[in-house]
Structure formats: structure tokens, C-alpha cells
Amino acid sequence: MCGIFGVVAAGSHENLNIIAANGLASLQHRGTESSGLVGSNGITKDHVDIIKGHGLVRDVITEENISRMDGNCVIIGHNRYSTAGKKKSGINCVQPFVVYTAMGTVAIAHNGELVDAKQKRKEVLHEGVGLSTDTDSELIAQMIAKAIALNVKCQYGQDIGDITRELAVTMSALNMSYSLLVMTFDRLYAIRDPFGNRPLCVGTVLSPDGNPEAFIASSESCAFPANAKFEFEVKPGEIVELSKKGIKSVWQMKPNTPLAMCIFEYVYFARNDSEIEGQQVQSVREECGKTMALEDDLEADIVGNVPDSSLSAAIGYAAQSGIIYEPVLHRNSYVGRSFIQPNDLMRQNAIKLKFGVLKKKVQNQRIVLVDDSIVRGNTMRTLVKMLKDAGAKEVHLRIASPPVKFPCFMGINIPTNLELIAAHKTIPEICEYVGADSVRYLSVDGLVSSVQKGIERVANFSPGHCTACLTGKYPVSIDL
């Protein structure tokens, strides 16, 4: 899971760099390890401006260095949450990647993870192409460069920044999972794999008089500026071109049937105010909470939640059950999300820094504590103890997703099931481990029905969601 954002000017290039920086900042929840921007002035084919570094957007992109991108007509950016490649070392793993091709400079920002990366790496290396990183994203960049080289003789008379055919060739050679932004010197392309595994949408930034100022593409609509119009989500298997001329679909592969949108985008990753598959994420999470309450039969005094992404599910649970909602924990907003820290030690140290108990709310109360998931159990064990130490009479955990039992090979940092508590313990054993009075999860059917309830059916696209980390049923064969 990473955050990608791109913008291309419709006319004036003024403030394009600010739009890009703000867009990345709005996608900070999708990755906190590193950030980067790459921009082009739309004139020089072989020159780009680059800002990259480890850390948050606010630390990497500063007022001083962002001014280097004044006058750029197209910019793409990336926030990294590593699933492949070295975690912390090496600036060369920080995206967007830049490759110099037979048609000029191309930059790429990738959200996802290729399930067959090992095999693709062998193929690329055996063709004599050297790689500077161990990331699957660089593989995609080199495959695009190869497609350009093979087709360069056919480029005579073609719009010089247009690489639609080369991208289509590359897509046909890729397996899931990817949402991509690919930038040439004067335009960008938004691309989604045929399974639709990772979200991607496009929009138009409007001037005060309603005319287009810029065109944008983003992992989530929450990154759109206030004066932007949401246009559409990129279809699975589609290539969308964004240039000064506007937004247009330039290629459509046959989508997979059914689709395999990552269901954890709804459970955890996406921001509440984003729109995915035509649905407000907030509404889907509330529906999950309501479904969970319908599957439950618990008597309690209050419903609380683990801030922040489980709030919507807690509201839904409270509304359906008739048990009053009360906040029971305060979250320190200046500490990163423990789930996306890159190793266990950092995750565990972050827990006690992150939460405080609202003691007056919990004393002598039977609490339904709602969270979106239990992955390793470290956070929950600490929180249950904190609540009981503060005087809670009972703490009953209600998890708004099924148990996570299997590794993910498509963009979530769960490479094995060794750290997954539900893979090695029964629900009663989990309950004992975390110290709760009871533990209950939303069923797989309950989650899928809650997510798909509000999706508008579209011709040629059968709704579908990847639940592999919950069921072990992967949408494709896995290259282990």
C-alpha cells in the first residue's frame, strides 16, 4: 500500500507544485517511510526535477526545495509503504523512479506489489538489463523502457510524449497488483491492473470561473483540492491519459471477472472521506459495524473504539445495537500508525505513546471495544490492560473484519503468517492472550455483503474483492 498522486497543467503552470505537495500530504496515511516528487517543464524531454527523501511529506518537501518545481507542467509523487525492496536504507528505493529511454525521460509511481516479481526479475536480468534496486516497481519502469526501445522505429510522426502503445504492451506482460502513474515530459498516464486491486481516480481542478486549471490522478479522492471536481475512477485494466488537452481513456484491457479489489482498503487503509467504487468509505465502515451488531448478542453499557479508522464501525454498531457510543481512548495524532511501522520493535514502542484512556468514561463500565482488525495482537493486548487498569468492569472486543490468517502478496506488509495471531490461535486463545472478556469478529460473508451493498453494478464489470488474507483464496497463483 502506497500513495500516488499526479497533476498536469491545463493552462498556466502556476502553483502546480503546491497542488502536488498538498496531494501527497493528504495521502500520508498510505505510507510514511519516504516521499518523492518528479516534475517536468513540458519542453525538455531528457530533464526532470526531483525531490526525494526518507520521512514524512512535511520533512521531505519543503518551501525551499519545492520552489525548484516552479514552472513544471506535469508532476507525479509517491508516499512509500514498503512491501518489496529494502525498508529503510538506500535513497534509490524512494519513488518515483526515473528511467532514461529512447523517447526521453519517463517517471513511474507504483502502488501495489507484483505477485510474480521473482520471475520478472530473472527475465529482465537475463535480457542484460541492470537493476539498481530490489523493488518490483523498478522492474515495471525497466519493462516500460524496453517496450519503448522495441517500438522506437514506429514512432515516426507520432506525438512525441505519447507512449500509450508501449504501456499497453507492458500491461499485457504484468500480473497483479498495480496502480500506476507514468509521466513523460508533457503528460501522465493513470493505469490500473485488470483486477482493480488498488484504487485510482482522476479529477479536474477548476478556476474560480469554472474553467480547468489542471487535471489530477490520485490513489484516493481525499487528496483532491477543494476546487477540484471528481471525474471518475480508473477502470480495472484501463489506461487514462492526462495532458493539457484534458482527460481521456486511451486503452482498455479486458477486466478480470470477478474483480479483486483489496477489501482492506475499506477495512483500514483508505480515508473516511474518500470515494471508492462509488461509495463513501465512511458509509461502508458504518455498514460493517451494523452488520457486526446483527451478528452479535452482547449486553453492555457503552460502545467505544480504537481511534481512528474504527470510529465509523463503532458508530454503526452503536446505532444498530442501541448501546450508546462513548469515546474511551484518546489518540496522540503526532505518533505514526503502528501497523505501518516497518518492524515489530518500532510497532510495540509506538503503542503506549499513541493512546491514552478517558478514565471517567470507562470506570465500572461494560465496554464493547470496536477495532477494524487484529493483526499481531500487540496493540490490543496493551489497550485492554490499560482500560481495565483504568477501572473498566468488562472489555469485549468486536472486530469489524474477519481474522487475518494468511499472508498478502499484493501490497500489504504481511509476507508470511508467522506474525498473524489468528493463524496460530483460536478465537478463545486470542481472547485469553489479549486479556479481553470476549472476542468476536465480523464474518467474511458479513464483510463482503457490507462492502458490496452500495456498489452500483456496471456492464462488463462484475464486483469482486480480494479476501485472500482472510480466506487463503488468492485471485491468482502466487510466486513464492
C-alpha positions in Angstrom: 0.0 0.0 0.0 1.4 3.3 -1.1 0.0 6.7 -2.1 0.4 8.1 -5.6 -0.6 11.5 -6.9 -0.1 13.2 -10.2 -1.1 16.6 -11.7 -0.7 18.1 -15.2 -1.5 21.8 -16.1 -4.4 22.6 -18.4 -3.0 26.1 -19.0 -1.0 28.1 -16.6 1.6 26.2 -14.6 1.2 28.4 -11.5 1.0 26.5 -8.2 1.2 23.1 -9.8 4.0 22.2 -7.4 1.8 23.2 -4.4 -1.1 21.1 -5.6 1.3 18.1 -5.9 2.8 18.6 -2.4 -0.6 19.0 -0.8 -1.9 16.0 -2.6 0.9 13.8 -1.2 0.4 15.2 2.2 -3.3 14.2 2.0 -2.2 10.7 1.2 0.3 10.5 4.1 -1.8 7.7 5.7 -0.9 5.4 2.9 2.9 5.5 3.6 5.2 7.2 6.0 8.7 5.8 5.1 9.6 8.1 2.3 8.2 10.6 -0.2 9.2 12.0 -3.6 8.1 14.2 -6.4 9.3 14.2 -10.0 8.4 17.0 -12.4 8.9 18.2 -16.0 8.7 21.6 -17.6 7.0 20.1 -20.7 9.7 21.3 -23.0 12.9 19.3 -22.3 12.5 15.6 -22.9 15.6 14.5 -21.0 15.4 16.6 -17.9 13.3 16.3 -14.8 13.3 18.0 -11.4 13.5 15.5 -8.4 12.7 15.8 -4.7 13.2 12.6 -2.7 13.9 11.6 0.9 13.1 9.4 3.8 10.4 10.6 6.2 7.0 12.3 6.1 6.0 14.7 3.3 6.4 17.7 5.6 10.0 16.7 6.2 11.0 15.8 2.6 9.1 18.5 0.7 10.0 22.0 2.0 9.3 25.5 0.9 12.9 25.8 -0.3 13.1 22.7 -2.5 9.5 22.8 -3.8 10.4 26.1 -5.5 12.6 24.1 -7.8 9.5 22.8 -9.4 8.1 26.3 -10.2 7.1 26.2 -13.9 6.7 22.4 -14.1 3.7 21.4 -16.3 3.5 17.8 -15.0 4.4 16.3 -11.6 3.9 12.9 -10.1 4.5 11.9 -6.5 4.7 8.9 -4.2 4.5 8.1 -0.5 6.2 4.8 0.3 5.0 1.9 2.5 7.5 -0.8 1.6 6.4 -4.4 0.8 9.2 -5.1 -1.6 12.7 -3.7 -1.6 14.9 -2.5 1.2 12.9 -1.0 4.1 15.0 2.0 5.3 18.3 2.0 3.6 19.0 3.5 0.2 17.6 6.6 -1.4 17.5 4.6 -4.6 14.4 2.8 -3.3 12.5 6.0 -2.9 9.9 6.6 -5.7 9.0 7.9 -8.2 11.6 6.0 -10.3 13.1 7.8 -13.2 14.4 5.9 -16.3 16.0 7.4 -19.4 14.5 5.8 -22.5 14.8 6.0 -26.3 12.0 8.5 -26.3 13.1 10.6 -23.3 12.8 10.6 -19.6 9.9 8.5 -18.0 9.0 8.5 -14.4 6.8 6.0 -12.6 5.0 5.8 -9.2 3.6 2.4 -8.2 1.1 1.3 -5.6 0.8 -2.4 -5.2 3.1 -5.5 -5.4 3.7 -7.8 -8.3 2.9 -11.4 -7.3 5.4 -12.8 -9.9 8.2 -10.3 -9.2 10.9 -13.0 -8.8 10.2 -14.4 -12.2 10.0 -11.0 -13.8 13.3 -10.0 -12.2 15.0 -13.1 -13.7 13.6 -12.3 -17.1 14.8 -8.7 -17.0 18.3 -9.6 -15.7 18.7 -12.3 -18.4 17.9 -9.7 -21.0 21.0 -7.8 -19.9 19.2 -5.0 -18.0 20.9 -4.0 -14.8 18.7 -3.1 -11.8 19.7 -0.6 -9.1 17.2 -1.8 -6.5 15.4 -4.9 -5.4 11.9 -3.4 -5.8 9.2 -4.6 -8.1 8.4 -1.0 -9.1 11.8 -0.6 -10.8 11.0 -3.8 -12.8 7.9 -2.1 -14.2 9.9 1.0 -15.1 12.5 -1.1 -17.0 9.8 -3.1 -18.8 8.3 0.2 -20.0 11.7 1.4 -21.2 12.2 -1.9 -23.0 8.8 -1.6 -24.7 9.7 1.9 -25.8 13.0 0.8 -27.2 11.4 -2.1 -29.2 8.8 0.3 -30.7 11.0 3.4 -31.3 11.2 2.8 -35.0 7.4 3.0 -35.2 7.4 6.4 -33.5 7.9 8.5 -36.6 5.2 11.1 -36.9 3.7 10.1 -33.5 3.0 12.6 -30.8 6.4 12.5 -29.1 5.2 12.2 -25.5 2.6 9.5 -26.3 3.6 6.1 -25.0 0.1 4.5 -25.0 1.1 1.5 -27.1 4.2 0.9 -25.0 2.2 1.0 -21.8 -0.4 -1.4 -23.2 2.4 -3.9 -24.2 3.8 -3.6 -20.7 0.4 -4.2 -19.1 -0.1 -7.4 -21.1 3.2 -8.7 -19.6 2.3 -7.8 -16.0 0.4 -9.7 -13.3 -1.3 -8.0 -10.4 -1.1 -5.9 -8.3 -0.5 -2.4 -9.6 -2.0 1.1 -9.9 0.5 3.3 -11.7 1.2 6.8 -12.6 3.6 7.1 -15.5 5.0 10.5 -16.6 6.6 11.6 -19.8 7.9 15.1 -20.4 4.4 16.6 -21.1 1.7 14.3 -19.8 0.9 11.5 -17.4 -0.9 8.2 -17.5 -3.1 6.6 -14.8 -3.1 2.8 -15.1 -4.9 0.1 -13.1 -4.4 -3.6 -13.3 -7.3 -5.8 -14.7 -8.2 -7.0 -11.2 -8.7 -3.4 -9.9 -6.8 -4.4 -6.8 -5.7 -0.9 -5.8 -7.8 2.3 -6.1 -7.1 5.1 -8.5 -9.2 8.1 -9.6 -9.0 11.2 -11.7 -10.4 14.7 -11.4 -10.2 18.3 -12.7 -9.0 21.3 -10.8 -11.2 24.3 -11.6 -10.5 28.0 -11.6 -13.0 30.5 -9.9 -14.7 30.9 -13.3 -15.2 27.2 -13.7 -12.5 26.5 -16.3 -10.0 23.7 -16.0 -6.7 24.7 -14.3 -5.2 21.2 -14.0 -6.0 17.5 -14.2 -5.2 15.2 -11.4 -4.9 11.5 -10.6 -4.7 10.1 -7.1 -4.9 6.9 -5.1 -7.8 8.4 -3.2 -10.2 11.3 -3.8 -9.4 12.7 -0.4 -6.3 14.2 -1.9 -8.2 16.3 -4.4 -8.0 20.1 -3.7 -11.2 21.9 -2.6 -11.7 23.4 -6.0 -11.4 20.0 -7.8 -14.2 18.0 -9.4 -14.2 14.3 -9.1 -14.4 12.8 -12.6 -14.3 9.0 -12.3 -12.3 6.1 -11.0 -9.9 4.5 -13.4 -11.5 1.2 -14.6 -9.7 -2.1 -14.0 -7.4 -2.7 -17.0 -7.7 0.9 -18.2 -5.1 3.4 -19.2 -6.2 7.1 -18.9 -4.1 9.9 -20.3 -4.0 13.3 -18.6 -2.5 16.1 -20.6 -3.0 19.8 -21.3 -5.7 18.7 -23.7 -7.8 17.0 -21.0 -8.6 13.6 -19.7 -9.2 10.7 -22.0 -9.3 6.9 -21.8 -6.7 5.6 -24.3 -6.7 1.8 -23.7 -8.9 -0.8 -22.0 -7.8 -4.3 -21.4 -10.4 -7.0 -20.6 -11.1 -6.8 -16.9 -10.8 -9.8 -14.7 -14.1 -11.4 -13.8 -14.8 -11.2 -10.9 -12.6 -8.2 -9.9 -10.3 -8.4 -6.9 -10.3 -5.0 -5.2 -8.4 -5.2 -1.9 -11.1 -5.4 0.7 -8.7 -4.0 3.3 -9.0 -0.6 1.6 -12.4 -0.4 3.2 -11.4 -2.0 6.5 -8.3 0.1 7.2 -6.3 1.8 4.6 -8.5 4.4 2.9 -9.5 7.7 4.5 -13.2 8.0 5.5 -13.8 10.9 3.1 -12.5 9.1 0.1 -14.9 7.6 -2.5 -14.1 4.1 -3.8 -16.3 2.1 -6.2 -18.8 4.9 -6.0 -19.2 4.6 -2.2 -18.1 6.9 0.7 -15.7 4.8 2.7 -17.3 6.2 5.9 -20.6 4.7 4.9 -19.2 1.3 4.2 -17.5 1.2 7.6 -20.7 2.1 9.3 -22.4 -0.7 7.5 -19.8 -3.1 8.7 -20.5 -2.0 12.2 -24.2 -2.5 11.8 -23.7 -6.0 10.3 -21.4 -6.9 13.2 -24.1 -5.9 15.7 -26.7 -8.0 13.8 -24.3 -11.0 14.2 -23.8 -10.3 17.9 -25.9 -10.7 21.0 -23.9 -8.9 23.7 -25.2 -6.9 26.6 -23.0 -3.9 27.5 -23.1 -0.3 28.8 -21.2 1.6 26.2 -19.6 1.1 22.7 -16.1 2.6 22.3 -13.4 2.2 19.7 -9.7 2.2 19.0 -9.1 5.5 17.2 -9.2 6.4 14.4 -10.2 4.2 11.5 -12.6 2.1 13.6 -14.8 5.0 14.6 -17.3 4.5 11.8 -17.7 0.9 12.5 -18.3 1.7 16.2 -20.9 4.3 15.3 -22.7 1.7 13.1 -22.5 -0.9 15.9 -24.0 1.5 18.4 -26.8 2.6 16.1 -27.8 -1.0 15.3 -27.4 -2.4 18.8 -29.0 0.6 20.7 -26.0 0.7 23.0 -24.7 4.3 23.5 -21.4 5.3 21.9 -18.8 6.9 24.1 -15.1 7.6 23.3 -12.9 5.6 25.6 -9.4 6.2 24.2 -7.6 9.3 23.1 -5.1 9.0 20.2 -1.9 11.1 20.0 -2.0 12.4 16.5 1.7 13.0 16.4 2.6 9.3 16.5 2.5 7.2 13.4 0.1 4.3 12.8 1.7 1.3 14.5 0.5 -1.1 11.8 2.7 0.5 9.1 5.8 0.8 11.2 8.4 -1.3 9.3 9.4 -3.7 12.2 7.9 -5.2 15.4 10.1 -3.3 17.8 9.0 0.1 16.4 5.4 -1.0 16.3 5.4 -2.1 20.0 7.2 1.0 21.2 4.6 3.2 19.4 1.5 1.7 21.2 1.9 3.3 24.6 2.9 6.6 23.1 -0.2 6.6 20.9 -3.1 6.1 23.2 -4.5 7.5 26.5 -7.5 6.2 28.4 -10.5 8.5 29.1 -10.8 7.2 32.7 -14.1 8.9 33.7 -15.8 7.3 30.7 -14.7 3.7 31.4 -14.9 3.3 35.2 -17.3 0.5 36.1 -18.5 0.2 32.5 -19.0 -3.0 30.4 -17.3 -1.8 27.2 -17.7 -3.0 23.6 -14.4 -2.0 22.2 -14.6 -1.9 18.4 -11.5 -2.1 16.2 -11.0 -2.6 12.5 -8.7 -5.6 12.7 -6.3 -7.6 15.0 -3.2 -8.5 13.1 -0.5 -9.3 15.6 -2.3 -8.6 18.8 0.3 -6.4 20.4 -1.7 -3.2 20.3 -4.9 -4.8 21.6 -3.3 -6.6 24.5 -1.9 -3.3 25.7 -5.1 -1.4 25.3 -7.3 -4.0 27.1 -4.9 -3.8 30.1 -4.9 0.0 30.0 -8.8 0.0 30.1 -9.0 -2.5 32.9 -6.3 -0.7 34.9 -8.5 2.5 34.5 -11.5 0.7 36.1 -13.4 -0.9 33.2 -15.6 -3.7 34.5 -15.5 -5.7 31.3 -13.9 -5.3 27.9 -15.5 -7.1 24.9 -13.6 -6.8 21.6 -15.6 -6.6 18.4 -13.5 -6.6 15.3 -15.1 -5.1 12.1 -13.3 -7.6 9.8 -12.7 -11.4 9.9 -9.5 -12.8 11.4 -6.4 -12.2 9.3 -4.8 -15.6 8.8 -2.9 -15.6 5.6 0.0 -13.5 4.1 -0.6 -10.9 1.5 1.5 -10.7 -1.7 -0.3 -7.8 -3.3 0.7 -4.7 -1.4 0.2 -5.2 2.4 3.3 -5.8 4.5 2.3 -9.4 5.6 4.8 -11.6 3.8 4.2 -14.6 6.0 1.7 -15.8 8.5 4.2 -16.1 11.3 3.2 -12.8 12.9 -0.5 -13.2 12.5 -2.2 -14.1 15.8 -5.3 -15.6 14.1 -3.1 -18.0 12.1 -1.8 -19.7 15.2 -4.5 -19.2 17.9 -8.2 -20.0 18.1 -10.6 -17.1 19.0 -10.8 -18.3 22.6 -7.0 -18.3 22.7 -6.8 -14.8 21.2 -9.3 -13.7 23.9 -7.1 -15.1 26.6 -3.9 -13.6 25.1 -5.3 -10.1 24.8 -7.0 -10.3 28.2 -10.5 -9.5 27.0 -13.8 -10.8 28.4 -14.8 -11.9 24.9 -13.7 -11.5 21.3 -15.9 -11.7 18.2 -15.1 -10.9 14.5 -17.3 -9.8 11.6 -17.9 -12.8 9.4 -16.4 -13.0 5.9 -19.9 -13.0 4.4 -20.8 -10.1 6.6 -17.9 -8.0 5.4 -18.3 -8.8 1.7 -22.1 -8.0 1.8 -21.5 -4.8 3.7 -18.8 -3.7 1.2 -20.8 -4.7 -1.9 -24.2 -3.5 -0.8 -23.8 0.0 -2.2 -21.8 -0.7 -5.3 -23.6 0.3 -8.5 -23.5 -2.6 -11.0 -21.8 -1.6 -14.3 -21.9 -3.5 -17.5 -18.8 -5.7 -18.2 -17.5 -5.2 -14.6 -18.5 -7.9 -12.0 -17.9 -6.6 -8.4 -15.4 -8.6 -6.6 -13.0 -8.2 -3.7 -9.8 -9.9 -2.7 -10.2 -11.6 0.7 -7.0 -13.7 0.5 -5.6 -12.6 3.8 -8.8 -13.7 5.4 -9.6 -16.9 3.5 -6.4 -18.0 1.8 -8.1 -17.9 -1.6 -5.8 -15.8 -3.8 -7.1 -14.3 -7.1 -4.0 -15.6 -8.9 -1.3 -18.2 -8.4 1.4 -16.9 -6.1 5.2 -16.9 -7.0 6.7 -18.0 -3.7 
